Amino acid sequence: MSKTIFILAFVLGFISTQAQQSSPLYSKSFTYKTLSAYQKKLFDTFLNSEIPPGVKAEITLTDHASLRSKTRVAQALLFRNAPGDIEQAKVILKWILQNQYQDETSELYGIWKTSVLNDRFDKNWREFIGCDLIIIRQKYRHLLPADLLKDIDTGLLHAAKGAFKRNVGADYTNISIMSAFLMEYTGTALGIDYLQKAGVAKAQAIFRLYQAHKTFSEYNSPTYYGVNLIGLALWREMSFSKELREMAHSLEKDFWQEIVLFYNPVLKNMAGPYFRGYGMEMTRYLSITGIWMALAVDNEALAPIPAGIGRKYGEMSNLSTIFHLGLSIPVAALQSMKAQSFPVFVNRDVPNNYTGDSIKAVSAAIYKNWMMGAMWGNKRVWEQIKTGTIHWKNTSGTTGWLAIQGDGHTNLKTTRTTMQIFSSSPEAHQLEVLVYSPATLPDHFMKQNWNLSGFAMQVKTSLKVLNIEKTDPKTAEKKYAIADDVPFFYKITYEVPAMQNLTQPIIEITPGK
């Protein structure tokens, strides 16, 4: 890159940052009657998929139904409030409230079942269902009978006391934000002083941790960033605490700006790396951040979500929660969801307690038709971690991608032109590189110049390729946490010998060359 272009990119980035800091807010509340045609299409498709027209709610409350989704179905019915909706919602809520663990001596205390049978015993269901019940309590108490409201309060009390007992750290970002709200709201509403104080204290800890590096610890997750936004909107709209409401406005504004910094509206994707990722291509699976963006841009052509009922469609249940909380987005951030100035270069230090460095270094380069991101310092082995990602626009107009997962053996960083992969372990191991490029043949990955569906990529390495194989969608989601609706992707496996020089890259990838 020439010196002139670099200076221009820096100046544009500085101007953009200054504009966003002083940008006015775009705020919008929703009712069913005021939804746009696109928003109403999303809402009705979700609700009809859960309760088809003419079907009674109790028929859908099977032993395998998701209690979290059904809580949001009750929310959605109350939001729509068509004839019969309130009665349907009551049936669902009674069922939900009967399926909570209320034994105070158990580690499961206060959680709801994920489903009646094959319960996964997910402790986070306290926060997910608890916060959705608070919305119902706050918005619709005038529509519900006294005995049901009493049962809701009982359920919230158990959930908040269970959350207090568990005491998740501020670095467990999505759950800690909701946990703080659950305890603060329930403690205030029900007159339980220690819960209210615990909620405020946890919110303060979250705020302090964010201010230290202007990042959340669960960094850059297309799914969990969306949960963070829900939690902050709960603080903003429903917290009794003035301090929580003020912190929410500050965090939410900063956080939206961080989200769009990584967002490429041409590719309709967030650049990596992903500290927690369930997919690689936001238009091929449902991410919760994508749902927020879809509602904000209010344009199906610009929305970074699949059309119709796509993969991980269960996340669409968050639609109901978001409609109840409304939007509060810097106008400049909203504009960046529709059009962005390129290139964008990002470097972040992220406070994170995954095994490895306590501060993970993130670097990313985002261009109009391709982008890449990398993470340095992770040693946690986890399929949700994507330590390196590259996205590009294929000649067909679709998006191709490359991913390197958290394997505990690699460090990655990007320059403005190249992704560098280093070994972080002196032991011999294998490195897997995942690539979605449907028009590319397997033997092409034996070369150092890859043609990936019309996009050129130079791969410089002395490592031996051990295997190249296709991965089917079922294996992709279970083993690699990639839920994209694609027929296959390639897994290229390299042999990394022992005693590598940890200061020299073992692979260098230069996109667009």
QUIRABEL-V597558 format. One record per backbone hydrogen bond with DSSP energy under -0.5 kcal/mol. CO is the residue of the C=O (numbers start at 1). NH is the residue of the N-H. If there is no record, write none. Layout:
CO	NH
CO	NH
This chain:
2	6
3	7
4	8
5	9
6	10
7	11
8	12
9	13
10	14
11	15
12	16
13	17
14	18
15	19
16	20
17	21
18	22
20	23
24	331
25	27
26	329
28	327
31	34
31	35
32	35
36	40
37	41
38	42
39	43
40	44
41	45
42	46
43	47
44	48
45	49
46	50
47	51
52	55
56	59
56	60
57	60
57	61
58	61
60	62
62	65
63	117
66	70
67	71
68	72
69	73
70	74
71	75
72	76
73	77
74	78
75	79
76	80
77	81
79	32
82	85
84	88
85	89
86	90
87	91
88	92
89	93
90	94
91	95
92	96
93	97
94	98
96	99
99	113
100	102
101	110
102	104
103	106
106	109
108	111
111	101
114	67
121	123
122	125
123	126
124	128
125	129
125	130
126	130
127	131
128	132
129	133
130	134
131	135
132	136
133	137
134	138
135	139
136	140
137	141
140	143
140	144
141	144
145	149
146	150
147	151
148	152
149	153
150	154
151	155
152	156
153	157
154	158
155	159
156	160
157	161
158	162
159	163
160	164
161	165
162	166
163	167
169	172
171	173
172	176
173	177
174	178
175	179
176	180
177	181
178	182
179	183
180	184
181	185
182	186
183	187
184	188
185	189
186	190
187	192
188	191
191	193
192	195
192	196
193	197
194	198
195	199
196	200
197	201
198	202
199	203
200	204
201	205
202	206
203	207
204	208
205	209
206	210
207	211
208	212
209	213
210	213
210	214
210	215
217	219
219	275
220	222
221	225
222	289
223	226
223	227
224	228
225	229
226	230
227	231
228	232
229	233
230	234
231	235
232	236
233	237
234	238
234	239
235	239
241	245
242	246
243	247
244	248
245	249
246	250
247	251
248	252
249	253
250	254
251	255
252	256
253	257
254	258
255	259
256	260
257	261
258	262
259	262
260	263
262	271
263	265
264	268
264	269
269	264
273	275
274	386
278	483
281	284
284	485
285	287
287	291
288	292
289	293
290	294
291	295
292	296
293	297
294	298
294	299
299	302
299	303
303	305
308	310
310	313
311	286
312	315
313	316
314	317
315	318
316	319
317	320
317	321
318	322
319	323
320	324
321	325
322	325
322	326
323	30
327	28
329	26
330	334
331	335
332	336
333	337
334	337
335	338
335	339
344	366
346	364
348	350
348	362
349	351
350	352
350	360
355	379
355	380
358	352
358	360
360	350
360	362
361	376
362	348
363	374
364	346
365	367
365	372
366	343
366	344
369	393
370	367
371	391
372	365
373	389
374	363
375	412
376	361
377	357
380	382
380	408
382	385
382	406
384	277
384	386
385	387
385	406
386	273
386	274
387	375
388	404
389	373
390	402
391	371
392	394
392	400
394	397
398	394
398	400
400	392
401	436
402	390
403	434
404	387
404	388
405	407
406	382
409	424
409	425
411	422
413	420
418	415
418	420
419	509
420	413
421	506
421	507
422	411
426	499
429	496
431	494
432	434
433	492
434	403
435	437
435	490
436	401
437	440
441	444
442	445
443	446
444	447
448	450
448	459
450	452
450	457
451	453
452	455
453	395
454	456
455	452
456	512
457	450
457	459
458	460
458	510
459	461
460	508
464	466
464	495
467	493
469	491
471	489
472	476
473	477
474	478
475	479
475	480
476	480
476	482
477	481
484	486
489	471
490	435
490	492
491	469
491	493
492	433
492	494
493	466
493	467
494	431
494	496
495	464
495	497
496	429
500	502
501	504
506	462
507	421
508	460
508	510
509	419
509	511
510	458
510	513
